[in-house]
Amino acid sequence: MENNYAGMTVNERLYVSGLMDEFDEAVEKKDTEKVRTIFEKVGLTEDSIKPILEKLELGKT
């Protein structure tokens, strides 16, 4: 599968995918599973997702 997000930051990926508002809402609600799902939709791997969740203080995964 082609990675359409290659070379983009996480914020760029969220913006171009149209998921920025959904992401912000999920973070505000501390909905870890929703945040994880959004990250997966923009092509992040588990190795990338875990430290971001920890930085956002959304719990250990």
MOPAC internal coordinates of N, CA, C and O (Angstrom, degrees):
PM7 1SCF
backbone

  N    0.0000 0     0.00 0     0.00 0    0    0    0
  C    1.4594 1     0.00 0     0.00 0    1    0    0
  C    1.5290 1   109.05 1     0.00 0    2    1    0
  O    1.2310 1   120.85 1   -44.53 1    3    2    1
  N    1.3103 1   115.97 1   135.47 1    3    2    1
  C    1.4572 1   121.45 1  -179.85 1    5    3    2
  C    1.5248 1   110.41 1   -75.42 1    6    5    3
  O    1.2310 1   120.62 1   -41.50 1    7    6    5
  N    1.3334 1   116.41 1   138.50 1    7    6    5
  C    1.4574 1   121.32 1   178.47 1    9    7    6
  C    1.5235 1   108.72 1   -94.15 1   10    9    7
  O    1.2310 1   120.75 1   -78.32 1   11   10    9
  N    1.3298 1   116.16 1   101.68 1   11   10    9
  C    1.4634 1   121.25 1  -179.70 1   13   11   10
  C    1.5202 1   112.57 1   -71.46 1   14   13   11
  O    1.2310 1   119.99 1   169.93 1   15   14   13
  N    1.3195 1   117.63 1   -10.07 1   15   14   13
  C    1.4558 1   122.17 1  -176.11 1   17   15   14
  C    1.5280 1   112.86 1  -104.67 1   18   17   15
  O    1.2310 1   120.11 1  -171.80 1   19   18   17
  N    1.3153 1   117.39 1     8.20 1   19   18   17
  C    1.4670 1   121.13 1  -178.06 1   21   19   18
  C    1.5219 1   110.39 1   -55.21 1   22   21   19
  O    1.2310 1   121.08 1   -48.10 1   23   22   21
  N    1.3269 1   115.53 1   131.90 1   23   22   21
  C    1.4558 1   121.60 1   177.44 1   25   23   22
  C    1.5155 1   114.59 1    83.37 1   26   25   23
  O    1.2310 1   119.75 1   179.81 1   27   26   25
  N    1.3305 1   118.07 1    -0.19 1   27   26   25
  C    1.4649 1   121.11 1  -179.61 1   29   27   26
  C    1.5222 1   110.76 1   -97.93 1   30   29   27
  O    1.2310 1   121.09 1   -31.37 1   31   30   29
  N    1.3317 1   115.53 1   148.63 1   31   30   29
  C    1.4585 1   120.50 1   172.23 1   33   31   30
  C    1.5266 1   108.60 1   -73.57 1   34   33   31
  O    1.2310 1   120.87 1   -10.83 1   35   34   33
  N    1.3232 1   115.95 1   169.17 1   35   34   33
  C    1.4615 1   120.19 1   177.78 1   37   35   34
  C    1.5242 1   109.71 1   -60.66 1   38   37   35
  O    1.2310 1   120.09 1   134.90 1   39   38   37
  N    1.3355 1   117.43 1   -45.10 1   39   38   37
  C    1.4655 1   119.85 1   180.00 1   41   39   38
  C    1.5219 1   111.79 1   -61.25 1   42   41   39
  O    1.2310 1   120.21 1   139.37 1   43   42   41
  N    1.3174 1   117.21 1   -40.63 1   43   42   41
  C    1.4655 1   120.38 1   177.36 1   45   43   42
  C    1.5215 1   110.79 1   -62.65 1   46   45   43
  O    1.2310 1   120.58 1   138.31 1   47   46   45
  N    1.3123 1   116.50 1   -41.69 1   47   46   45
  C    1.4650 1   120.80 1   178.83 1   49   47   46
  C    1.5245 1   110.97 1   -61.95 1   50   49   47
  O    1.2310 1   120.71 1   135.09 1   51   50   49
  N    1.3320 1   116.24 1   -44.91 1   51   50   49
  C    1.4640 1   120.20 1   179.49 1   53   51   50
  C    1.5226 1   111.01 1   -63.00 1   54   53   51
  O    1.2310 1   120.46 1   139.14 1   55   54   53
  N    1.3269 1   116.73 1   -40.86 1   55   54   53
  C    1.4616 1   121.13 1  -178.50 1   57   55   54
  C    1.5290 1   111.59 1   -65.97 1   58   57   55
  O    1.2310 1   120.36 1   127.04 1   59   58   57
  N    1.3309 1   116.92 1   -52.96 1   59   58   57
  C    1.4687 1   119.35 1  -175.69 1   61   59   58
  C    1.5279 1   112.38 1   -68.58 1   62   61   59
  O    1.2310 1   120.10 1   156.21 1   63   62   61
  N    1.3225 1   117.41 1   -23.79 1   63   62   61
  C    1.4640 1   120.95 1   178.53 1   65   63   62
  C    1.5238 1   112.04 1   -83.08 1   66   65   63
  O    1.2310 1   120.32 1   168.48 1   67   66   65
  N    1.3360 1   117.00 1   -11.52 1   67   66   65
  C    1.4568 1   120.57 1  -177.90 1   69   67   66
  C    1.5187 1   113.38 1    78.36 1   70   69   67
  O    1.2310 1   120.50 1  -162.95 1   71   70   69
  N    1.3264 1   116.66 1    17.05 1   71   70   69
  C    1.4664 1   121.02 1  -176.22 1   73   71   70
  C    1.5257 1   113.88 1  -103.55 1   74   73   71
  O    1.2310 1   119.84 1  -174.31 1   75   74   73
  N    1.3254 1   117.91 1     5.69 1   75   74   73
  C    1.4650 1   120.97 1  -175.66 1   77   75   74
  C    1.5280 1   111.95 1   -59.83 1   78   77   75
  O    1.2310 1   119.88 1   130.89 1   79   78   77
  N    1.3347 1   117.84 1   -49.11 1   79   78   77
  C    1.4662 1   120.30 1  -178.63 1   81   79   78
  C    1.5249 1   111.61 1   -64.63 1   82   81   79
  O    1.2310 1   120.73 1   138.84 1   83   82   81
  N    1.3217 1   116.21 1   -41.16 1   83   82   81
  C    1.4662 1   120.85 1   178.19 1   85   83   82
  C    1.5279 1   110.26 1   -62.98 1   86   85   83
  O    1.2310 1   120.58 1   139.72 1   87   86   85
  N    1.3244 1   116.50 1   -40.28 1   87   86   85
  C    1.4613 1   121.83 1   177.62 1   89   87   86
  C    1.5288 1   110.44 1   -63.14 1   90   89   87
  O    1.2310 1   120.58 1   130.55 1   91   90   89
  N    1.3377 1   116.51 1   -49.45 1   91   90   89
  C    1.4663 1   120.38 1  -179.34 1   93   91   90
  C    1.5241 1   111.34 1   -58.21 1   94   93   91
  O    1.2310 1   120.44 1   138.52 1   95   94   93
  N    1.3215 1   116.77 1   -41.48 1   95   94   93
  C    1.4621 1   121.29 1   179.01 1   97   95   94
  C    1.5290 1   111.00 1   -64.78 1   98   97   95
  O    1.2310 1   120.50 1   137.43 1   99   98   97
  N    1.3198 1   116.65 1   -42.57 1   99   98   97
  C    1.4678 1   120.67 1   179.77 1  101   99   98
  C    1.5252 1   111.00 1   -64.21 1  102  101   99
  O    1.2310 1   120.22 1   139.83 1  103  102  101
  N    1.3309 1   117.19 1   -40.17 1  103  102  101
  C    1.4683 1   120.67 1   178.06 1  105  103  102
  C    1.5260 1   109.68 1   -64.95 1  106  105  103
  O    1.2310 1   120.43 1   135.21 1  107  106  105
  N    1.3311 1   116.78 1   -44.79 1  107  106  105
  C    1.4667 1   120.62 1  -179.97 1  109  107  106
  C    1.5264 1   111.22 1   -59.29 1  110  109  107
  O    1.2310 1   120.59 1   141.74 1  111  110  109
  N    1.3304 1   116.47 1   -38.26 1  111  110  109
  C    1.4662 1   121.55 1   179.78 1  113  111  110
  C    1.5262 1   112.32 1   -83.47 1  114  113  111
  O    1.2310 1   120.67 1   176.47 1  115  114  113
  N    1.3429 1   116.33 1    -3.53 1  115  114  113
  C    1.4619 1   122.54 1  -177.30 1  117  115  114
  C    1.5288 1   111.51 1    57.43 1  118  117  115
  O    1.2310 1   121.26 1  -140.14 1  119  118  117
  N    1.3290 1   115.20 1    39.86 1  119  118  117
  C    1.4614 1   122.81 1   179.69 1  121  119  118
  C    1.5307 1   108.81 1   -90.33 1  122  121  119
  O    1.2310 1   121.37 1   -94.74 1  123  122  121
  N    1.3164 1   114.97 1    85.26 1  123  122  121
  C    1.4595 1   121.60 1  -175.05 1  125  123  122
  C    1.5232 1   112.46 1   -57.22 1  126  125  123
  O    1.2310 1   119.98 1   136.51 1  127  126  125
  N    1.3046 1   117.65 1   -43.49 1  127  126  125
  C    1.4667 1   120.24 1  -177.85 1  129  127  126
  C    1.5213 1   111.62 1   -65.41 1  130  129  127
  O    1.2310 1   119.96 1   141.49 1  131  130  129
  N    1.3195 1   117.67 1   -38.51 1  131  130  129
  C    1.4645 1   121.01 1   177.80 1  133  131  130
  C    1.5243 1   110.26 1   -65.84 1  134  133  131
  O    1.2310 1   120.28 1   136.67 1  135  134  133
  N    1.3319 1   117.07 1   -43.33 1  135  134  133
  C    1.4643 1   120.92 1   178.03 1  137  135  134
  C    1.5234 1   109.54 1   -60.56 1  138  137  135
  O    1.2310 1   120.39 1   135.16 1  139  138  137
  N    1.3096 1   116.87 1   -44.84 1  139  138  137
  C    1.4678 1   121.84 1   179.46 1  141  139  138
  C    1.5380 1   110.15 1   -59.73 1  142  141  139
  O    1.2310 1   120.26 1   134.81 1  143  142  141
  N    1.3150 1   117.10 1   -45.19 1  143  142  141
  C    1.4668 1   121.47 1   179.44 1  145  143  142
  C    1.5234 1   111.25 1   -61.12 1  146  145  143
  O    1.2310 1   120.39 1   137.33 1  147  146  145
  N    1.3152 1   116.85 1   -42.67 1  147  146  145
  C    1.4663 1   121.04 1   178.54 1  149  147  146
  C    1.5218 1   110.04 1   -63.04 1  150  149  147
  O    1.2310 1   120.14 1   135.09 1  151  150  149
  N    1.3179 1   117.33 1   -44.91 1  151  150  149
  C    1.4647 1   120.37 1   178.31 1  153  151  150
  C    1.5289 1   111.04 1   -59.67 1  154  153  151
  O    1.2310 1   120.39 1   138.80 1  155  154  153
  N    1.3181 1   116.87 1   -41.20 1  155  154  153
  C    1.4651 1   120.23 1   178.82 1  157  155  154
  C    1.5267 1   110.85 1   -64.03 1  158  157  155
  O    1.2310 1   120.39 1   142.30 1  159  158  157
  N    1.3360 1   116.85 1   -37.70 1  159  158  157
  C    1.4659 1   121.04 1   178.93 1  161  159  158
  C    1.5248 1   112.24 1   -62.25 1  162  161  159
  O    1.2310 1   120.44 1   150.83 1  163  162  161
  N    1.3396 1   116.75 1   -29.17 1  163  162  161
  C    1.4702 1   119.53 1  -179.74 1  165  163  162
  C    1.5264 1   111.64 1   -99.42 1  166  165  163
  O    1.2310 1   120.66 1  -162.09 1  167  166  165
  N    1.3214 1   116.35 1    17.91 1  167  166  165
  C    1.4524 1   121.12 1   169.21 1  169  167  166
  C    1.5135 1   117.42 1    84.99 1  170  169  167
  O    1.2310 1   119.88 1  -163.88 1  171  170  169
  N    1.3304 1   117.84 1    16.12 1  171  170  169
  C    1.4629 1   119.04 1   177.20 1  173  171  170
  C    1.5242 1   110.05 1   -80.25 1  174  173  171
  O    1.2310 1   121.00 1   -33.78 1  175  174  173
  N    1.3089 1   115.70 1   146.22 1  175  174  173
  C    1.4602 1   121.69 1   177.12 1  177  175  174
  C    1.5247 1   109.53 1   -92.93 1  178  177  175
  O    1.2310 1   121.04 1   -13.97 1  179  178  177
  N    1.3132 1   115.62 1   166.03 1  179  178  177
  C    1.4663 1   120.82 1   178.19 1  181  179  178
  C    1.5235 1   111.04 1   -57.38 1  182  181  179
  O    1.2310 1   120.32 1   141.85 1  183  182  181
  N    1.3260 1   116.99 1   -38.15 1  183  182  181
  C    1.4664 1   120.47 1   179.23 1  185  183  182
  C    1.5223 1   111.93 1   -62.36 1  186  185  183
  O    1.2310 1   120.01 1   151.68 1  187  186  185
  N    1.3167 1   117.59 1   -28.32 1  187  186  185
  C    1.4638 1   121.63 1   177.59 1  189  187  186
  C    1.5228 1   111.66 1   -87.52 1  190  189  187
  O    1.2310 1   120.66 1   143.67 1  191  190  189
  N    1.3199 1   116.35 1   -36.33 1  191  190  189
  C    1.4667 1   121.30 1  -175.46 1  193  191  190
  C    1.5224 1   111.99 1   -67.34 1  194  193  191
  O    1.2310 1   120.29 1   133.72 1  195  194  193
  N    1.3144 1   117.06 1   -46.28 1  195  194  193
  C    1.4708 1   121.29 1  -173.45 1  197  195  194
  C    1.5277 1   113.20 1   -54.93 1  198  197  195
  O    1.2310 1   118.72 1   128.37 1  199  198  197
  N    1.3445 1   120.05 1   -51.63 1  199  198  197
  C    1.4657 1   118.51 1  -179.30 1  201  199  198
  C    1.5297 1   113.50 1   -66.07 1  202  201  199
  O    1.2310 1   120.40 1   150.27 1  203  202  201
  N    1.3291 1   116.85 1   -29.73 1  203  202  201
  C    1.4663 1   118.95 1   177.96 1  205  203  202
  C    1.5207 1   109.62 1   -68.21 1  206  205  203
  O    1.2310 1   120.15 1   136.35 1  207  206  205
  N    1.3278 1   117.32 1   -43.65 1  207  206  205
  C    1.4634 1   120.39 1   177.88 1  209  207  206
  C    1.5222 1   110.92 1   -59.97 1  210  209  207
  O    1.2310 1   120.63 1   139.10 1  211  210  209
  N    1.3231 1   116.40 1   -40.90 1  211  210  209
  C    1.4634 1   119.86 1   178.72 1  213  211  210
  C    1.5258 1   110.74 1   -64.74 1  214  213  211
  O    1.2310 1   120.16 1   138.71 1  215  214  213
  N    1.3274 1   117.30 1   -41.29 1  215  214  213
  C    1.4641 1   120.78 1   178.97 1  217  215  214
  C    1.5293 1   110.97 1   -64.74 1  218  217  215
  O    1.2310 1   120.48 1   144.35 1  219  218  217
  N    1.3258 1   116.68 1   -35.65 1  219  218  217
  C    1.4611 1   121.35 1   178.13 1  221  219  218
  C    1.5294 1   111.80 1   -78.33 1  222  221  219
  O    1.2310 1   120.81 1   179.48 1  223  222  221
  N    1.3231 1   116.06 1    -0.52 1  223  222  221
  C    1.4640 1   123.06 1  -178.62 1  225  223  222
  C    1.5243 1   111.30 1    57.58 1  226  225  223
  O    1.2310 1   121.50 1  -135.49 1  227  226  225
  N    1.3225 1   114.73 1    44.51 1  227  226  225
  C    1.4577 1   120.92 1   177.48 1  229  227  226
  C    1.5173 1   111.11 1  -102.25 1  230  229  227
  O    1.2310 1   120.95 1  -158.28 1  231  230  229
  N    1.2962 1   115.79 1    21.72 1  231  230  229
  C    1.4506 1   120.88 1   174.10 1  233  231  230
  C    1.5027 1   113.61 1    89.88 1  234  233  231
  O    1.2310 1   121.60 1   -20.85 1  235  234  233
  N    1.2928 1   114.54 1   159.15 1  235  234  233
  C    1.4594 1   121.85 1   176.10 1  237  235  234
  C    1.5151 1   107.99 1   -73.22 1  238  237  235
  O    1.2310 1   121.08 1   -35.54 1  239  238  237
  N    1.3392 1   115.53 1   144.46 1  239  238  237
  C    1.4610 1   119.41 1  -177.90 1  241  239  238
  C    1.5042 1   110.54 1  -122.80 1  242  241  239
  O    1.2310 1   120.10 1   180.00 1  243  242  241

